[in-house]
Amino acid sequence: MKKNEKVLLRGSEAIGEAALRAGCRCYFGYPITPQNELPEYMARRMAELPGTVFLQSESELAGINMVYGASATGTRVMTSSSSPGVSLMQEGISYLAACEFPSVIVNIVRGGPGLGNIAPAQSDYFQATRGGGHGDYRCIVLAPAYLQEAVDLTYRAFDLADEYRIPVILIGDGMMGQMMEPVVLPEFRKDLPAKEWAITGAGKGPSRFVRSLLLDVHVEEAHNWKLYRKYQRIERREPQSESYATEDADMVVVAYGTAARIAKGAVRRLRDKGMKVGLFRPITLWPFPSKAVARLAESVGKFLVFEMSMGQMVEDVKLALNGKAEVELYGRPGGVVVTPVELSRILSRRYNAMQHEA
Amino acid sequence: MKGMKKVIGRPKYLKEVPNHYCPGCGHSIIHRLLAEVIEELDIRDRAICIPPCGCAVLAYYYIDVDMVEAAHGRGTAVATGMKRCLPDRVVFTYQGDGDLAAIGTAELIHSANRGESITTIFVNNGVYGMTGGQMAPTTMVGQKTTTTPKGRNSVTDGPPLKMCEFLSPLDGTAFLARTSVHSPKHIQKTKKAIRQAFQTQMNDEGFSMVEILSQCPSNWKLSSVDSCRWIEEGMIPQFPLGVVKQRQTEPS
């Protein structure tokens, strides 16, 4: 493959290859649909790469704890799963956050709750952005909408994880995992950051330990403050979003991931008909791009949140806007994927109603 | 002192701090044995311990090696992740009966079955110590605990799990032994078994585990002396001591 050459890849392969190029040396995971192509790709590909570890764990619970062990040694490591499996990982993610072990977790979300189905959904938004497990913590949550972006964000996820010593969740769905798009793959990372905190055996130096048991309430409080300050730093520096056709928009659709792809198509149709509708697409779900969406409210009176879940991201939009603009939800849960045409009809009805009221 | 020979001292890798264990508890003896074996095998530089959730969670205050605390029951999964990344280190978990034989059973069985080159130090005192004396998977039938006030009922609670025998048929297990720390003779045998388990790992032969019957006077509501007697008379008939499995390695 030549440098900067475009290759046609399936989503799961693109994510896997980008991870390996980012310096991921270990993959641990348990089969679950609709993300099996990712561990299968890793099993194939890692067999060709010396010094890498692929291990199919006996459960997601074991898998995330293997991630924890590998991360403790300073190794770049990832796992992937889908909604019910990611629920099982929550205990481990809480420990990763507490011990500040960098890690990358891919969640190819499916319809839920419970066993649900295997169709594309966005119903794990709360779980991903609110911590998900027990205790006071956050994970960085990245939500690509295109495969090139999935490649770039996967590559970046490992750097973010190391820089902030935090679990990073890359969130997608079966549509993204299965679809094929041309992508340019980044180079293999050569110089990875040194990790003086890694636990590798004491050598000749003093022995060290990493733990999350902090029985002294003041020590635990200090640790929580330390984490909180880190999260504040991330909230200042790392929000990412895309605005599309928002300059003169009267109404803006807010959507991420697959929903944003659909919404972009719908917005284009409405623009062709002369309706002033735009799209705001959060790329980081946590930190949520609150400032960027609030800035839009200076000229936009109405925000329509389109999510493939039933009222999750809409809460962050409302918090960001803080009453400055009208916010309405159009949710399609359960794994239903509406077409751009269908969505454009919904949007034009809301747009016309708004114009009528005005 | 002139004319006197030092025959015993504090192990080099047992930190000089008072420990938090109850009087008569077996953990402090087992910690000392680990520190001695680590010194004798000269592996302090490359040993990594995964302490459990339970009384021994604070092992990092006492044993002078690198440690990473695991979630309850997940020790062998964490050890797997570490050892796969650092194959030349000596990685061992330290787990109690609840941690290993109840909540962590799946992780244990699969790590053992994969023949992970790790060692598990399994402290079996037949009771949940840190949480205040509830029934453990290894509690004796008839034994009273805070959650079996009339004694463990084998019909409703099942009989105690014998983990060494349970793991023995697995191809991945290379060394399994059950010992006890209720008398000086057995303490010496325990040390020998720990040494052998580490040696098994260093020879890359497969999974190794030492199950150690250990006193818990506080939760057994017995004196230290009576606790030792309970191991001898109550536990050993159920949990026979000795090497349960030692895989013969083929000469290379």
HADDOCK unambig.tbl for C-alpha pairs under 7 A between the chains (distance, minus, plus):
assign (segid A and resid 53 and name CA) (segid B and resid 84 and name CA) 6.98 0.50 0.50
assign (segid A and resid 58 and name CA) (segid B and resid 110 and name CA) 6.74 0.50 0.50
assign (segid A and resid 62 and name CA) (segid B and resid 74 and name CA) 6.87 0.50 0.50
assign (segid A and resid 62 and name CA) (segid B and resid 77 and name CA) 5.46 0.50 0.50
assign (segid A and resid 62 and name CA) (segid B and resid 107 and name CA) 6.22 0.50 0.50
assign (segid A and resid 65 and name CA) (segid B and resid 74 and name CA) 6.54 0.50 0.50
assign (segid A and resid 65 and name CA) (segid B and resid 77 and name CA) 5.58 0.50 0.50
assign (segid A and resid 65 and name CA) (segid B and resid 78 and name CA) 5.16 0.50 0.50
assign (segid A and resid 66 and name CA) (segid B and resid 77 and name CA) 5.10 0.50 0.50
assign (segid A and resid 66 and name CA) (segid B and resid 78 and name CA) 4.82 0.50 0.50
assign (segid A and resid 66 and name CA) (segid B and resid 80 and name CA) 6.15 0.50 0.50
assign (segid A and resid 66 and name CA) (segid B and resid 81 and name CA) 4.17 0.50 0.50
assign (segid A and resid 67 and name CA) (segid B and resid 81 and name CA) 6.22 0.50 0.50
assign (segid A and resid 68 and name CA) (segid B and resid 78 and name CA) 6.23 0.50 0.50
assign (segid A and resid 69 and name CA) (segid B and resid 78 and name CA) 4.26 0.50 0.50
assign (segid A and resid 69 and name CA) (segid B and resid 79 and name CA) 6.18 0.50 0.50
assign (segid A and resid 69 and name CA) (segid B and resid 81 and name CA) 4.40 0.50 0.50
assign (segid A and resid 69 and name CA) (segid B and resid 82 and name CA) 4.67 0.50 0.50
assign (segid A and resid 70 and name CA) (segid B and resid 81 and name CA) 4.44 0.50 0.50
assign (segid A and resid 70 and name CA) (segid B and resid 82 and name CA) 4.81 0.50 0.50
assign (segid A and resid 70 and name CA) (segid B and resid 85 and name CA) 6.12 0.50 0.50
assign (segid A and resid 73 and name CA) (segid B and resid 82 and name CA) 6.25 0.50 0.50
assign (segid A and resid 199 and name CA) (segid B and resid 66 and name CA) 6.51 0.50 0.50
assign (segid A and resid 201 and name CA) (segid B and resid 45 and name CA) 5.65 0.50 0.50
assign (segid A and resid 201 and name CA) (segid B and resid 46 and name CA) 4.45 0.50 0.50
assign (segid A and resid 201 and name CA) (segid B and resid 47 and name CA) 5.55 0.50 0.50
assign (segid A and resid 201 and name CA) (segid B and resid 48 and name CA) 5.60 0.50 0.50
assign (segid A and resid 201 and name CA) (segid B and resid 65 and name CA) 6.99 0.50 0.50
assign (segid A and resid 201 and name CA) (segid B and resid 66 and name CA) 5.27 0.50 0.50
assign (segid A and resid 202 and name CA) (segid B and resid 45 and name CA) 4.97 0.50 0.50
assign (segid A and resid 202 and name CA) (segid B and resid 46 and name CA) 6.41 0.50 0.50
assign (segid A and resid 202 and name CA) (segid B and resid 65 and name CA) 6.20 0.50 0.50
assign (segid A and resid 202 and name CA) (segid B and resid 66 and name CA) 5.49 0.50 0.50
assign (segid A and resid 203 and name CA) (segid B and resid 45 and name CA) 3.83 0.50 0.50
assign (segid A and resid 203 and name CA) (segid B and resid 46 and name CA) 6.16 0.50 0.50
assign (segid A and resid 204 and name CA) (segid B and resid 45 and name CA) 6.00 0.50 0.50
assign (segid A and resid 207 and name CA) (segid B and resid 64 and name CA) 5.74 0.50 0.50
assign (segid A and resid 207 and name CA) (segid B and resid 65 and name CA) 4.94 0.50 0.50
assign (segid A and resid 207 and name CA) (segid B and resid 66 and name CA) 4.82 0.50 0.50
assign (segid A and resid 208 and name CA) (segid B and resid 66 and name CA) 4.81 0.50 0.50
assign (segid A and resid 208 and name CA) (segid B and resid 67 and name CA) 6.39 0.50 0.50
assign (segid A and resid 209 and name CA) (segid B and resid 60 and name CA) 6.51 0.50 0.50
assign (segid A and resid 209 and name CA) (segid B and resid 66 and name CA) 5.56 0.50 0.50
assign (segid A and resid 209 and name CA) (segid B and resid 67 and name CA) 4.49 0.50 0.50
assign (segid A and resid 209 and name CA) (segid B and resid 68 and name CA) 5.61 0.50 0.50
assign (segid A and resid 210 and name CA) (segid B and resid 67 and name CA) 6.45 0.50 0.50
assign (segid A and resid 210 and name CA) (segid B and resid 68 and name CA) 4.94 0.50 0.50
assign (segid A and resid 210 and name CA) (segid B and resid 69 and name CA) 6.22 0.50 0.50
assign (segid A and resid 211 and name CA) (segid B and resid 68 and name CA) 6.22 0.50 0.50
assign (segid A and resid 211 and name CA) (segid B and resid 69 and name CA) 4.94 0.50 0.50
